[in-house]
Amino acid sequence: GFIDAHGHLAIMAQAAAMANLQPPPAGRITDMASLQTALRDWRAVNPTAPWIVGFGYDDTFLAEQRHPDRHDLDAVSADVPV
């Protein structure tokens, strides 16, 4: 059998249901444009989701060195909350 003394199964399942917004090497987010693309791509795969959600976001790795503002997020979707 398999015994996992310390697991994060619930976290992994939750992360699998969100857009990967991690910077390299775990992800591909390096700037605002790549963050927006990842969120749009997730939405295309999950068109009926009531929210567009992501995990692993870290503003310190973005080229712009800032958090996305409402204009950045509205550019992803104007009708579904991001």
C-alpha positions, -999 to +999 in steps of 0.1 A: +000+000+000+008+037+000+010+057+031+014+094+028+023+109+063+021+145+051+001+153+020-015+183+004-041+164-016-068+191-010-045+219-020-034+201-051-070+194-061-079+230-056-048+242-076-057+219-104-090+239-107-073+273-110-051+291-135-014+286-128+000+321-121+034+310-108+066+326-120+094+304-136+105+277-130+072+264-117+051+285-141+054+310-170+042+343-155+068+370-160+048+401-167+012+415-168+006+402-204+015+366-195-007+368-164-036+380-185-030+353-211-030+326-184-063+339-170-079+341-205-066+306-213-081+292-181-114+309-189-115+293-224-111+259-208-136+267-180-163+288-198-191+281-172-170+289-141-187+318-121-152+333-113-118+333-130-094+322-104-057+316-101-030+304-078+007+310-072+007+347-081+037+367-069+039+404-079+077+405-071+084+384-102+064+406-126+084+428-149+061+457-139+068+452-102+032+459-093-001+442-086-026+440-114-052+468-111-089+466-121-080+477-157-056+448-161-082+424-148-111+439-167-090+434-199-092+396-191-130+397-186-155+425-182-185+402-173-169+375-150-151+384-118-114+378-118 
